[in-house]
Amino acid sequence: MPILVIYTIIWMKYTHSMGLVIEKSMGGLIGYYTVIGIPYLCCTLYLGSEFIDIVGDFCGQVFYPTKKFKTMAPQYSIPSSLEKSGEYEKAISVYEEIIAEFPNEYLPYIRMMEITRLKLNDCHRTTQIFDKACLLFSDNKDILDKIIHQYELCDKLKLKEENDILNYEKEIEL
């Protein structure tokens, strides 16, 4: 980086005088840009990526802040595929592994509540997961609201499903 700054200062200071000399001796602007412009361009291209990394990371975090993880971000594809294939207990155990590795993630709790309430019909286990999530995220109101909303939604969906089954059974009896 300092090389680029020094080269730029020298280039700006001596451009005019060197340009006149090169112009007379090397045949105009082609010689001028060959001697001055090409090394400047090469230096800019070589050191420009480092400059862009420094400035880009800073500006990116200012305008588009994201969560930073010490390791790679949690991967939800494995438990999601297990859930889709009907292996609910394995999916829950993978979500628990994600919680152990990333304790500040709330999405595994929501997914586990959905599985235990909607797929396994285990209200007691759903309530345990909900209580654990509420204790963990009690200081973050936004996340707590999401967890409470999802818990209530799971309950409403399960009750609707049970009512639909009862109504269907009544229709069959008639």
WOBELWO-V58296 format. One record per backbone hydrogen bond with DSSP energy under -0.5 kcal/mol. CO is the residue of the C=O (numbers start at 1). NH is the residue of the N-H. E is the energy in kcal/mol with one decimal. If there is no record, write none. Layout:
co=CO nh=NH e=E
co=CO nh=NH e=E
This chain:
co=1 nh=5 e=-1.7
co=2 nh=6 e=-2.7
co=3 nh=7 e=-2.8
co=4 nh=8 e=-2.3
co=5 nh=9 e=-2.4
co=6 nh=10 e=-2.6
co=7 nh=11 e=-2.7
co=8 nh=12 e=-2.7
co=9 nh=13 e=-2.4
co=10 nh=14 e=-2.6
co=11 nh=15 e=-0.9
co=14 nh=18 e=-2.5
co=15 nh=19 e=-2.6
co=16 nh=20 e=-1.8
co=17 nh=21 e=-1.6
co=18 nh=22 e=-3.3
co=19 nh=23 e=-2.4
co=20 nh=24 e=-1.6
co=21 nh=25 e=-2.3
co=22 nh=26 e=-3.4
co=23 nh=27 e=-0.6
co=23 nh=28 e=-2.0
co=27 nh=30 e=-0.5
co=28 nh=32 e=-1.3
co=29 nh=33 e=-2.8
co=30 nh=34 e=-1.7
co=31 nh=35 e=-2.2
co=32 nh=36 e=-2.5
co=32 nh=37 e=-0.6
co=33 nh=38 e=-2.1
co=36 nh=40 e=-1.4
co=37 nh=41 e=-2.7
co=38 nh=42 e=-2.6
co=39 nh=43 e=-2.5
co=40 nh=44 e=-2.4
co=41 nh=45 e=-2.6
co=42 nh=46 e=-2.4
co=43 nh=47 e=-2.5
co=44 nh=48 e=-2.1
co=45 nh=49 e=-0.7
co=47 nh=51 e=-1.8
co=48 nh=52 e=-2.9
co=49 nh=53 e=-2.3
co=50 nh=54 e=-2.1
co=51 nh=55 e=-2.7
co=52 nh=56 e=-3.2
co=53 nh=57 e=-2.1
co=54 nh=58 e=-1.6
co=55 nh=59 e=-3.0
co=56 nh=60 e=-2.7
co=57 nh=61 e=-2.0
co=58 nh=62 e=-1.7
co=59 nh=63 e=-2.7
co=60 nh=64 e=-2.6
co=74 nh=76 e=-0.6
co=76 nh=80 e=-1.7
co=77 nh=81 e=-2.3
co=78 nh=82 e=-2.3
co=79 nh=83 e=-2.4
co=80 nh=84 e=-2.3
co=81 nh=85 e=-1.8
co=82 nh=87 e=-2.4
co=83 nh=86 e=-1.1
co=86 nh=88 e=-1.4
co=87 nh=91 e=-1.9
co=88 nh=92 e=-2.4
co=89 nh=93 e=-2.2
co=90 nh=94 e=-2.2
co=91 nh=95 e=-2.4
co=92 nh=96 e=-2.2
co=93 nh=97 e=-1.7
co=94 nh=98 e=-2.1
co=95 nh=99 e=-2.2
co=96 nh=100 e=-2.1
co=97 nh=101 e=-2.0
co=98 nh=102 e=-3.2
co=102 nh=105 e=-1.7
co=106 nh=109 e=-0.5
co=106 nh=110 e=-1.6
co=107 nh=111 e=-2.6
co=108 nh=112 e=-2.5
co=109 nh=113 e=-2.3
co=110 nh=114 e=-2.2
co=111 nh=115 e=-2.4
co=112 nh=116 e=-2.7
co=113 nh=117 e=-2.2
co=114 nh=118 e=-2.4
co=114 nh=119 e=-0.8
co=115 nh=119 e=-1.4
co=115 nh=120 e=-2.5
co=116 nh=122 e=-3.7
co=121 nh=123 e=-0.8
co=122 nh=126 e=-2.0
co=123 nh=127 e=-2.4
co=124 nh=128 e=-1.9
co=125 nh=129 e=-2.3
co=126 nh=130 e=-2.5
co=127 nh=131 e=-2.7
co=128 nh=132 e=-2.3
co=129 nh=133 e=-2.4
co=130 nh=134 e=-2.6
co=131 nh=135 e=-2.2
co=132 nh=136 e=-2.1
co=133 nh=137 e=-2.5
co=135 nh=138 e=-0.8
co=137 nh=140 e=-1.1
co=139 nh=141 e=-0.7
co=140 nh=144 e=-2.4
co=141 nh=145 e=-2.6
co=142 nh=146 e=-1.9
co=143 nh=147 e=-2.4
co=144 nh=148 e=-2.6
co=145 nh=149 e=-2.6
co=146 nh=150 e=-2.4
co=147 nh=151 e=-2.3
co=148 nh=152 e=-2.5
co=149 nh=153 e=-2.4
co=150 nh=154 e=-2.5
co=151 nh=155 e=-2.0
co=152 nh=156 e=-2.6
co=153 nh=157 e=-2.7
co=154 nh=158 e=-2.3
co=155 nh=159 e=-2.6
co=156 nh=160 e=-2.4
co=157 nh=161 e=-2.3
co=158 nh=162 e=-2.6
co=159 nh=163 e=-2.5
co=160 nh=164 e=-2.5
co=161 nh=165 e=-2.0
co=162 nh=166 e=-2.3
co=163 nh=167 e=-2.7
co=164 nh=168 e=-2.1
co=165 nh=169 e=-2.5
co=166 nh=170 e=-2.2
co=167 nh=171 e=-2.1
co=168 nh=172 e=-2.0
co=169 nh=173 e=-1.9
co=170 nh=174 e=-1.7
